[in-house]
Amino acid sequence: MSLELSVRLPLARFALEVDVRLEGASVAVLGRSGSGKTSLLEILAGLRRGARGRVVVGGRVLLDSAAGVDMAPEARRMGYVPQDALLFPHLTAEQNVRYGARAGRPSRVEEAVALLELGPLLHRYPATLSGGEKQRVALARALATDPALLLLDEPLAALDVTLKERVLPYLLRVRDEARVPMLYVTHQLGEARVLAKEALLLEDGRVRAAGPASEVLGASARGLLASESEGEENILEGMLERPSEGGTRLRVTEGLSLWVPDAPELPPGTRAAYAVPAEDILLSMGPLSGVSARNVLAGTVVGVEGAGAGEAAATVDIAGTRWVVRLTEASVRELGVASGVRVHLAVKTAACRRLR
């Protein structure tokens, strides 16, 4: 998906001014509360009539003020999922999903219901659904419209930790299986890192950084979001294995496997995702032996950045997978942690939390 944005919109405290071109199928939009993230989604959806400039999505011109083009919201094919779901309270979950279905594409409803596993919920009304279930219904309703682009406005922000863990895997399924491009608003680095290929960082209505997520979600993003982020996690996806010696292992890549808590109910070959908090990883400058952690992984430091409050974040490449490790600035100095240095990481099996 190509996304061209060159827009300006006056807001209460500042003018939102964005001029970027992005090519990724999944783009995270990050920034502190009130930085203009939601307003940017509303411009894409055609809900901000005061916006001026040019918006092009996948080659389709949605807005071109100079040429007098301002496509109506219903013609833009944007699947909008707000933070609080906004389901119709008098309609069942199924009726909510079908409400926006495009004529001629009834199969989209069935596909969305199956993808988000909504079958048991279809007869229920919003008042009887949990927060996570409401968000899944809202996401299915957006998918049923056969959108050209999904606009997700902090869909996990109003959920507690347990519900977030239940909904995040469904967002991964939408990204990987529905193959609908998405613009995902969040202020959580962990969510952005696992969901997005590209990222856009906003500060007071201006673009502070834009480009590949691996580059944008570094020191500048970490410093900007420090007061609102809930902590960083490494999200790992792969295939479950049952080694002959017993236990459960997640094969992430050909060169990276991870022992995870035993899950006998899941057969070998099951796709799964696990979260490992950055602060739960031990970093060593030399090989580790005789430790209780079953996962001892060798890698190379590719970056070290300050994280505020005397802390730092080291990014370590292991077989092509980037890990973020939190440690103190004192440890960085004393150990000599720097780009290009070989290190070993120890990850306890119990630190790996299954998301799906």
FENQUI-V491417 format. One record per pair of residues at least 12 apart in sequence whose C-alpha atoms are under 6 Angstrom apart, sorted by the first residue. I is the first residue (numbers start at 1). J is the second residue. Records with the same first field share a line. If there is no record, write none. Layout:
I = J / J
//
This chain:
1 = 23 / 24 / 25 / 58
2 = 22 / 23 / 57 / 58
3 = 21 / 22 / 56 / 57
4 = 21 / 55 / 56
5 = 19 / 20 / 55
6 = 18 / 19 / 53 / 54
7 = 52 / 53 / 54
8 = 51 / 52
9 = 51
16 = 205
17 = 205 / 206
24 = 197 / 198
25 = 181
26 = 181 / 182 / 196 / 197
27 = 183 / 196 / 198 / 199
28 = 183 / 184 / 185 / 192 / 196 / 199
29 = 184 / 185 / 199 / 200 / 201
30 = 186 / 187 / 201
31 = 187 / 201 / 202 / 203
35 = 203 / 204 / 205
36 = 205
45 = 73 / 78
46 = 73
52 = 65
53 = 65
77 = 147 / 148
78 = 147 / 149 / 150
79 = 142 / 147 / 150 / 151
80 = 151
81 = 152
82 = 153
83 = 153 / 154 / 155
85 = 135 / 138
89 = 126
92 = 123 / 124 / 125
93 = 122 / 124 / 125
94 = 122
97 = 140 / 141
100 = 145
101 = 144 / 145
102 = 145
108 = 144
109 = 144
112 = 140
132 = 163
149 = 181 / 182
150 = 182
151 = 182 / 183
152 = 184
153 = 185
154 = 185 / 186
165 = 355
169 = 356
188 = 229
190 = 232 / 233
194 = 235
197 = 213
198 = 211 / 212 / 213
199 = 211 / 213
219 = 305
232 = 278
233 = 276 / 277 / 278
234 = 275 / 276
235 = 274 / 275
236 = 273 / 274
237 = 252 / 272 / 273
238 = 250 / 251 / 252 / 271 / 272
239 = 251 / 269 / 270 / 271
240 = 268 / 269 / 270
241 = 268
247 = 262
248 = 260 / 262
255 = 319
259 = 349
260 = 349 / 352
261 = 349
272 = 356
273 = 354 / 355 / 356
274 = 352 / 353 / 354 / 355
275 = 352 / 353
276 = 351 / 352
278 = 324 / 325 / 326
279 = 326
281 = 346 / 347
282 = 345 / 346
283 = 344 / 345
284 = 343 / 344
285 = 343
293 = 346 / 347 / 348
295 = 346 / 347
296 = 345 / 346
297 = 344 / 345
298 = 343 / 344
299 = 317 / 318 / 342 / 343
300 = 316 / 317 / 340 / 341 / 342 / 343
301 = 315 / 316 / 339 / 340 / 341
302 = 315 / 316 / 339
303 = 315 / 339
310 = 328 / 329
311 = 327 / 328 / 329
312 = 326 / 327 / 328 / 329
313 = 325 / 326
//
